[in-house]
Amino acid sequence: MGIGLGLVLLLVGLVLVFDVVDVGTQHVDEGPLGWILLVIGGLATVLALVMNRQRAATRHLETRVEERRDLQG
C-alpha cells in the first residue's frame, strides 16, 4: 500500500507542477502544492521500500524449531 500511495502522490505532484491539467483553484497555488505532493510521494515510496527490505531481512532471521522423534522401538 505504501509504494502505491507514494507513486500516486508523485504522479499527482508532477501533474500539478508541470500544469498538465488546469484545476482552476483560486485559493491554492498549484505549483507549490505540486512540489509538496512530489516530495511527500518520494518520501513515502522510499520509506515503503526501506520498510519492506527490513521486513524481508527479519523474516530471514526467524528462529525455527524442528522436532524429530526416533521411531525405533
DSSP file (Angstrom, degrees, kcal/mol; ACC not computed):
  #  RESIDUE AA STRUCTURE BP1 BP2  ACC     N-H-->O    O-->H-N    N-H-->O    O-->H-N    TCO  KAPPA ALPHA  PHI   PSI    X-CA   Y-CA   Z-CA
    1    1 A M     >        0   0    0      0, 0.0     4,-2.5     0, 0.0     5,-0.2   0.000 360.0 360.0 360.0 -37.6    0.0    0.0    0.0
    2    2 A G  H  >  +     0   0    0      1,-0.2     4,-2.3     2,-0.2    46,-0.2   0.890 360.0  47.6 -65.9 -40.8    2.8    2.4    0.8
    3    3 A I  H  > S+     0   0    0      2,-0.2     4,-2.3     1,-0.2    -1,-0.2   0.922 113.4  48.5 -67.6 -42.8    4.5    2.1   -2.5
    4    4 A G  H  > S+     0   0    0      2,-0.2     4,-2.2     1,-0.2    -2,-0.2   0.915 112.2  48.0 -63.2 -44.0    1.3    2.6   -4.4
    5    5 A L  H  X S+     0   0    0     -4,-2.5     4,-2.5     1,-0.2    -1,-0.2   0.910 111.2  51.5 -63.6 -41.8    0.3    5.6   -2.4
    6    6 A G  H  X S+     0   0    0     -4,-2.3     4,-2.3     1,-0.2    -2,-0.2   0.907 110.3  48.5 -61.5 -42.0    3.8    7.1   -2.9
    7    7 A L  H  X S+     0   0    0     -4,-2.3     4,-2.4     2,-0.2    -1,-0.2   0.877 110.5  51.1 -67.6 -36.7    3.6    6.6   -6.6
    8    8 A V  H  X S+     0   0    0     -4,-2.2     4,-2.7     2,-0.2     5,-0.2   0.927 110.8  48.4 -65.0 -44.0    0.1    8.2   -6.8
    9    9 A L  H  X S+     0   0    0     -4,-2.5     4,-2.5     1,-0.2    -2,-0.2   0.897 111.1  51.2 -63.3 -39.3    1.3   11.2   -4.8
   10   10 A L  H  X S+     0   0    0     -4,-2.3     4,-2.5     2,-0.2    -1,-0.2   0.928 111.4  47.8 -60.5 -44.9    4.3   11.5   -7.2
   11   11 A L  H  X S+     0   0    0     -4,-2.4     4,-2.2     2,-0.2    -2,-0.2   0.927 113.2  46.1 -64.1 -46.3    2.0   11.4  -10.2
   12   12 A V  H  X S+     0   0    0     -4,-2.7     4,-2.2     1,-0.2    -1,-0.2   0.906 112.7  52.0 -64.0 -40.6   -0.4   14.0   -8.9
   13   13 A G  H  X S+     0   0    0     -4,-2.5     4,-2.6    -5,-0.2    -2,-0.2   0.912 109.8  48.2 -61.5 -43.4    2.5   16.2   -7.9
   14   14 A L  H  X S+     0   0    0     -4,-2.5     4,-2.4     2,-0.2     6,-0.2   0.889 109.6  52.9 -64.8 -39.1    4.1   16.0  -11.3
   15   15 A V  H  <>S+     0   0    0     -4,-2.2     5,-2.0     1,-0.2     6,-0.6   0.917 114.0  42.7 -62.2 -42.3    0.7   16.8  -13.0
   16   16 A L  H ><5S+     0   0    0     -4,-2.2     3,-0.7     3,-0.2    -2,-0.2   0.883 113.6  51.1 -72.4 -37.9    0.3   19.9  -10.8
   17   17 A V  H 3<5S+     0   0    0     -4,-2.6    -2,-0.2     1,-0.2    -1,-0.2   0.919 116.2  39.6 -66.0 -43.4    4.0   21.0  -11.2
   18   18 A F  T 3<5S-     0   0    0     -4,-2.4    -1,-0.2    -5,-0.2    -2,-0.2   0.324 106.2-124.6 -92.1   9.3    4.0   20.8  -15.0
   19   19 A D  T < 5 +     0   0    0     -3,-0.7    -3,-0.2    -4,-0.2    -4,-0.1   0.877  55.2 153.2  51.2  45.4    0.4   22.2  -15.4
   20   20 A V  S   <S+     0   0    0     -5,-2.0     2,-0.4     1,-0.2    -4,-0.1   0.894  70.9  27.5 -68.3 -39.8   -0.7   19.2  -17.4
   21   21 A V  S    S-     0   0    0     -6,-0.6     2,-0.9     0, 0.0    -1,-0.2  -0.982  80.7-132.5-124.7 134.5   -4.3   19.8  -16.2
   22   22 A D        -     0   0    0     -2,-0.4    -6,-0.0     1,-0.2    -2,-0.0  -0.772  21.9-177.0 -87.4 108.3   -5.7   23.2  -15.2
   23   23 A V        -     0   0    0     -2,-0.9    -1,-0.2    -7,-0.1    -7,-0.0   0.827  27.6-139.7 -76.7 -32.0   -7.5   22.5  -11.9
   24   24 A G        +     0   0    0      1,-0.2     2,-0.4    -3,-0.1    -2,-0.1   0.822  37.6 163.3  79.1  33.6   -8.8   26.0  -11.7
   25   25 A T        -     0   0    0      3,-0.2    -1,-0.2     1,-0.1     5,-0.2  -0.685  21.3-170.3 -83.8 136.9   -8.3   26.6   -8.0
   26   26 A Q  S    S+     0   0    0     -2,-0.4    -1,-0.1     1,-0.1    -2,-0.0   0.773  82.6  41.9 -94.9 -30.3   -8.4   30.2   -6.9
   27   27 A H  S    S+     0   0    0      1,-0.1     2,-0.4     2,-0.0    -1,-0.1   0.620 109.0  59.0 -95.7 -14.7   -7.2   29.9   -3.3
   28   28 A V  S    S-     0   0    0      4,-0.0     2,-0.5     3,-0.0    -3,-0.2  -0.963  75.8-133.6-122.4 130.4   -4.4   27.4   -3.7
   29   29 A D     >  -     0   0    0     -2,-0.4     4,-1.4     1,-0.1     5,-0.1  -0.709  14.4-151.4 -80.8 125.5   -1.4   27.9   -5.9
   30   30 A E  H  > S+     0   0    0     -2,-0.5     4,-2.3    -5,-0.2     5,-0.2   0.806  85.1  62.1 -72.1 -30.7   -0.9   24.6   -7.9
   31   31 A G  H  > S+     0   0    0      2,-0.2     4,-2.1     1,-0.2    -1,-0.2   0.972 108.4  38.1 -62.3 -57.8    2.9   24.9   -8.3
   32   32 A P  H  > S+     0   0    0      0, 0.0     4,-2.4     0, 0.0    -1,-0.2   0.881 115.9  54.1 -62.8 -36.6    3.9   24.7   -4.6
   33   33 A L  H  X S+     0   0    0     -4,-1.4     4,-2.5     1,-0.2    -2,-0.2   0.906 108.2  50.8 -62.3 -39.6    1.2   22.2   -3.9
   34   34 A G  H  X S+     0   0    0     -4,-2.3     4,-2.2     2,-0.2    -1,-0.2   0.906 110.0  48.9 -63.3 -42.1    2.6   20.0   -6.7
   35   35 A W  H  X S+     0   0    0     -4,-2.1     4,-2.4     2,-0.2    -2,-0.2   0.894 110.8  51.0 -65.3 -38.5    6.1   20.3   -5.2
   36   36 A I  H  X S+     0   0    0     -4,-2.4     4,-2.5     1,-0.2     5,-0.2   0.941 112.6  45.4 -62.9 -47.1    4.8   19.4   -1.8
   37   37 A L  H  X S+     0   0    0     -4,-2.5     4,-2.5     1,-0.2    -1,-0.2   0.860 111.3  54.4 -64.5 -34.8    3.0   16.3   -3.1
   38   38 A L  H  X S+     0   0    0     -4,-2.2     4,-2.1     2,-0.2    -2,-0.2   0.926 111.4  43.6 -64.1 -45.8    6.1   15.4   -5.2
   39   39 A V  H  X S+     0   0    0     -4,-2.4     4,-2.5     2,-0.2    -2,-0.2   0.924 115.2  48.2 -66.8 -45.0    8.3   15.4   -2.1
   40   40 A I  H  X S+     0   0    0     -4,-2.5     4,-2.6     1,-0.2    -2,-0.2   0.902 111.5  50.9 -64.0 -40.2    5.8   13.6    0.1
   41   41 A G  H  X S+     0   0    0     -4,-2.5     4,-2.1    -5,-0.2    -1,-0.2   0.895 110.5  49.1 -63.8 -40.1    5.3   10.9   -2.6
   42   42 A G  H  X S+     0   0    0     -4,-2.1     4,-2.4     2,-0.2    -2,-0.2   0.921 112.9  47.0 -64.6 -43.5    9.0   10.4   -3.0
   43   43 A L  H  X S+     0   0    0     -4,-2.5     4,-2.8     1,-0.2     5,-0.2   0.910 111.3  51.3 -63.7 -42.1    9.5   10.1    0.8
   44   44 A A  H  X S+     0   0    0     -4,-2.6     4,-2.1     1,-0.2    -1,-0.2   0.901 111.7  47.3 -63.0 -40.6    6.5    7.7    1.1
   45   45 A T  H  X S+     0   0    0     -4,-2.1     4,-2.1     2,-0.2    -2,-0.2   0.932 114.0  46.2 -66.7 -45.8    8.0    5.5   -1.7
   46   46 A V  H  X S+     0   0    0     -4,-2.4     4,-2.4     1,-0.2    -2,-0.2   0.928 113.7  48.7 -63.7 -45.2   11.5    5.4   -0.2
   47   47 A L  H  X S+     0   0    0     -4,-2.8     4,-2.6     1,-0.2    -1,-0.2   0.890 110.4  51.4 -62.9 -39.0   10.2    4.7    3.3
   48   48 A A  H  X S+     0   0    0     -4,-2.1     4,-2.2    -5,-0.2    -1,-0.2   0.905 110.8  48.2 -64.5 -41.0    7.9    1.9    2.0
   49   49 A L  H  X S+     0   0    0     -4,-2.1     4,-1.9     2,-0.2    -2,-0.2   0.902 112.6  48.5 -66.2 -40.4   10.9    0.3    0.2
   50   50 A V  H  X S+     0   0    0     -4,-2.4     4,-2.4     2,-0.2    -2,-0.2   0.919 112.2  48.5 -64.7 -44.1   13.1    0.5    3.3
   51   51 A M  H  X S+     0   0    0     -4,-2.6     4,-2.4     1,-0.2    -2,-0.2   0.886 110.5  51.2 -65.6 -37.9   10.4   -1.0    5.5
   52   52 A N  H  X S+     0   0    0     -4,-2.2     4,-2.1     2,-0.2    -1,-0.2   0.886 110.2  49.9 -65.4 -37.6    9.8   -3.8    3.0
   53   53 A R  H  X S+     0   0    0     -4,-1.9     4,-2.0     2,-0.2    -2,-0.2   0.915 111.7  47.6 -66.8 -42.3   13.6   -4.6    3.0
   54   54 A Q  H  X S+     0   0    0     -4,-2.4     4,-2.3     2,-0.2    -2,-0.2   0.901 111.1  51.7 -64.5 -40.1   13.7   -4.6    6.8
   55   55 A R  H  X S+     0   0    0     -4,-2.4     4,-1.7     1,-0.2    -1,-0.2   0.899 110.3  48.4 -63.8 -40.0   10.7   -6.9    6.9
   56   56 A A  H  X S+     0   0    0     -4,-2.1     4,-1.3     1,-0.2    -1,-0.2   0.870 110.7  51.7 -67.5 -36.3   12.3   -9.3    4.5
   57   57 A A  H  X S+     0   0    0     -4,-2.0     4,-1.0     1,-0.2    -2,-0.2   0.884 109.6  48.5 -69.2 -38.0   15.5   -9.3    6.5
   58   58 A T  H  < S+     0   0    0     -4,-2.3     4,-0.3     1,-0.2    -1,-0.2   0.830 106.7  56.7 -72.7 -29.9   13.8  -10.1    9.8
   59   59 A R  H >< S+     0   0    0     -4,-1.7     3,-0.8     1,-0.2    -1,-0.2   0.863 105.0  53.2 -64.8 -33.9   11.8  -12.9    8.1
   60   60 A H  H 3< S+     0   0    0     -4,-1.3    -1,-0.2     1,-0.2    -2,-0.2   0.797 107.9  50.8 -69.6 -28.4   15.2  -14.4    7.1
   61   61 A L  T 3< S+     0   0    0     -4,-1.0    -1,-0.2    -3,-0.2    -2,-0.2   0.384  79.1 127.2 -93.2   3.3   16.4  -14.3   10.7
   62   62 A E    <   -     0   0    0     -3,-0.8     2,-0.4    -4,-0.3    -3,-0.0  -0.320  61.9-120.6 -63.5 143.1   13.4  -16.0   12.3
   63   63 A T        -     0   0    0      2,-0.0     2,-0.4     0, 0.0    -1,-0.1  -0.696  27.3-162.6 -85.6 133.7   14.3  -19.0   14.6
   64   64 A R        -     0   0    0     -2,-0.4     2,-0.5     2,-0.0     0, 0.0  -0.957   4.7-152.9-120.1 137.0   12.7  -22.3   13.5
   65   65 A V        -     0   0    0     -2,-0.4     2,-0.5     2,-0.0    -2,-0.0  -0.918   7.8-166.7-110.9 130.9   12.4  -25.3   15.7
   66   66 A E        -     0   0    0     -2,-0.5     2,-0.5     2,-0.0    -2,-0.0  -0.973   6.3-154.8-119.8 128.5   12.3  -28.8   14.3
   67   67 A E        -     0   0    0     -2,-0.5     2,-0.4     2,-0.0    -2,-0.0  -0.879  11.0-173.4-105.9 129.8   11.3  -31.8   16.4
   68   68 A R        -     0   0    0     -2,-0.5     2,-0.4     2,-0.0    -2,-0.0  -0.966   4.3-163.3-122.7 138.8   12.5  -35.2   15.4
   69   69 A R        -     0   0    0     -2,-0.4     2,-0.7     2,-0.0    -2,-0.0  -0.964  19.0-130.8-122.6 138.1   11.4  -38.4   17.1
   70   70 A D        -     0   0    0     -2,-0.4    -2,-0.0     1,-0.1     0, 0.0  -0.773  16.5-168.5 -87.2 119.3   13.1  -41.8   16.9
   71   71 A L        +     0   0    0     -2,-0.7     2,-0.4     2,-0.1    -1,-0.1   0.321  47.5 117.9 -92.9   8.4   10.5  -44.4   15.9
   72   72 A Q              0   0    0      1,-0.1    -2,-0.1     0, 0.0     0, 0.0  -0.641 360.0 360.0 -80.7 131.6   12.8  -47.4   16.7
   73   73 A G              0   0    0     -2,-0.4    -1,-0.1     0, 0.0    -2,-0.1  -0.169 360.0 360.0 -34.4 360.0   11.5  -49.5   19.3
